[in-house]
């Protein structure tokens, strides 16, 4: 997938999230509850955050990992979104120092 195609897909995702034209997976609903994240926080991450990884070969749709800070720089939050014909919020998780470097972007390679 070209950089331009990724940017176009991300803008389509953001437009759908702004317009509340998306679906929540059962998994994301569970994770929101476990992690104490609201739908508004997750939407903020998708609309204002950055895509730090894309998974173009995921099935059934390509997926994108968004990183955002819904409550400021000390609140990194990650949201995985699948999108093609529809947009699905797949999962949400918080920063884990065992998974990510201090920059919040780079996955550790241990």
N, C-alpha and C positions, 0 to 999 in steps of 0.2 A: 504494500500500500504506500503510495507516495505521500510526502509531507502535506501536499495540497489536499489530497483526499482525506487525510486524517483531520486537518483543520476544518474542512467542510463537514465531516461527520460530527466533530465536536460542536460546531456551531448549531447543527441540526439538533443535537442532544440538548444543548443549552436552551434553544428556542422551545423545545417540547417541555422541558422542565419548568421554564417560566410560565408556560401556558397550562401547566398541570396535565399534560398529555403524556403520561408515562404510567407504568405499572410497577408495583412493588412486589418483589419475589417474597415467598414465604421466609426464605433465609434472611433477607435484609430486615424483615419485620422482627424476627427473633433477635438478630444482632442489635438492632436499635434498642430493644428492650433491655438486653443484657448490658449494653454499653451506655445506656442512659442518653441516647441521641434522639433528638426530635426530627421530624420530617423537615421542618424549617432549616435546621442545621445542615441536614444532608443536601437539601436543595441549594443552600448557600455555597457549600463546597463545590457542587457541580457548576453552578452559574459563575462563581468568582474564582474558583481554584484553577490549578493548572494540571494538564495531563502529564503524568510522569512516566507512564508506560502504556503501550497499546498492545493488544493481543489480537491481531487481524485474523488469525486462524481459529479462534474459539468458536465453538458451536453451541447453540444454533446461530448466534450473531457475534460479530467482532466485539471485543470488550476494551474498555478504557479505564485506567486507574487515575482517578482525580485526587489531588492533594489540596486541601484548603484549610483555612484557619477560622472557623466560625466564631470563635471568641477571642481572637488575637493570636499573636505569635507563639504563645505557650500552649496552644490547643490544636496541634496537628490532627487532622482527621482525613481518612482515606475512604473513598467511595468507588466501588466498581460498578460501571454502567455497561450494559450490553445494548447495542442498537443496530438496527437495520430497518425493517419495515415498521418496527415499534421500538420504544425505548423502555428498558427494564432496569430498575435500580436493583443490583444483584446482592451486594453486601456492603457493610461499613465496618471499619476498624480504626482503632486509635494507634498512635505511635507506640512502637515496641522497640526499645533499644537493642534487643537481641536480633531484630529483623532489619532495622534501618540504622544507618549512620546518623550522627548528630545533625547533619544537614536536612534530615527528614526525607530526602529524595533517593539516596543511594542505598540499595540493598546490601547488607553485609554478605560477604562471601566466605563463610566459615564451614 
